[in-house]
C-alpha cells in the first residue's frame, strides 16, 4: 500500500489520515477516512493495523504524528500521518560507545599506538 500526496479536503463526513508502519524490509501504509475529532487509537483500529500485525496491542504501541511522539488519545486533523514506531533494536548509548571505541582504535592504528582490545 502506498501513500498518495494529495489529501482530500475535510468534509462533514470526516477527515483523511494515513496510518503507517515501517519494517526493515517493507512499509505498511493505508489512507483512511475517520470522523472529525477522531483520535490516533480510533484511526489505528479503523485501519485494521492490529488485524494485520497480531503481535501488537493497542495499549502497547509507541505512536506519533509526522515524526513527533503523541499519546494514542491525540486528536487528528485532516492530512495527518499517524506513525506506529518499532522498538529500538540497539540501545543508542551502547551503540555510541561501540562507535567511539571503533574510532579510537582506528586513530590508534594510524598513530601506530598499541591497541587495547577491551571492548564494551
C-alpha positions in Angstrom: 0.0 0.0 0.0 1.3 3.4 -0.8 0.7 6.9 0.4 -0.7 9.5 -2.0 0.4 13.1 -1.7 -3.0 14.6 -2.4 -5.3 14.7 0.7 -8.9 15.5 0.1 -10.4 18.5 2.0 -12.2 17.7 5.2 -15.9 17.2 4.8 -18.9 16.8 7.0 -18.4 13.1 6.8 -14.8 13.2 8.2 -11.1 13.7 7.6 -8.5 11.7 5.7 -5.4 10.4 7.6 -2.7 8.0 6.8 -1.7 5.2 9.2 1.8 3.8 8.5 4.2 1.3 10.0 7.8 0.7 8.7 9.5 -2.7 8.9 13.2 -3.1 7.9 12.2 -4.7 4.6 8.8 -3.1 3.8 6.4 -0.4 4.6 2.7 -0.8 5.5 0.6 2.3 4.9 -3.1 2.9 4.4 -5.2 6.1 3.8 -8.5 6.1 5.7 -11.4 8.5 6.4 -12.3 9.0 10.0 -14.8 11.1 11.8 -13.8 14.7 12.7 -12.3 14.6 16.2 -11.1 11.0 16.0 -8.0 10.0 18.0 -4.9 8.1 17.0 -6.3 5.0 18.6 -9.5 5.1 16.6 -7.6 5.6 13.4 -5.3 2.6 14.2 -8.4 0.4 14.9 -10.2 1.6 11.7 -7.0 1.0 9.6 -7.0 -2.7 10.6 -3.4 -2.5 11.7 -4.0 -4.7 14.7 -5.5 -7.4 12.4 -2.5 -7.3 10.1 0.0 -7.3 12.9 -1.4 -9.6 15.5 1.7 -9.4 17.7 0.8 -5.8 18.8 -1.7 -4.5 21.3 -3.2 -1.0 21.0 -2.2 0.0 24.6 1.5 -1.0 24.0 2.1 1.0 20.8 4.5 3.9 20.5 2.9 6.3 18.1 3.3 9.8 16.7 2.1 12.2 14.1 4.6 13.4 11.4 7.6 12.2 13.4 6.5 13.7 16.7 5.6 11.4 19.5 2.0 11.6 20.6 -0.3 9.7 23.0 -2.9 7.4 21.4 -5.6 9.8 22.7 -4.2 12.7 20.5 -7.0 14.1 18.2 -6.3 14.0 14.5 -6.5 16.7 11.8 -7.1 16.3 8.1 -4.0 15.0 6.3 -2.2 13.8 9.4 0.2 10.8 9.1 -0.1 8.5 12.1 3.2 6.6 12.5 3.5 3.4 14.5 7.1 3.1 15.8 9.1 -0.1 16.2 11.1 -0.9 19.3 14.8 0.0 19.1 17.0 -2.9 18.1 20.0 -1.5 19.8 20.4 0.7 22.9 21.5 4.1 21.4 24.0 4.7 24.2 25.6 1.3 23.8 25.8 1.9 20.0 27.5 5.3 20.5 30.1 3.7 22.9 30.9 1.0 20.3 31.3 3.6 17.5 33.5 5.7 19.8 35.7 2.7 20.7 36.0 1.8 17.0 37.0 5.4 16.0 39.6 5.4 18.8 41.1 2.1 17.6 41.3 3.5 14.0 43.1 6.6 15.3 45.5 4.5 17.3 46.2 2.3 14.3 47.1 5.5 12.2 49.3 6.7 15.1 50.8 3.2 15.4 49.8 3.0 19.1 49.3 -0.4 20.6 45.6 -1.4 20.7 43.9 -2.1 24.0 41.3 -4.7 23.0 39.0 -4.2 25.9 35.6 -3.8 24.3 32.4 -2.6 25.9 
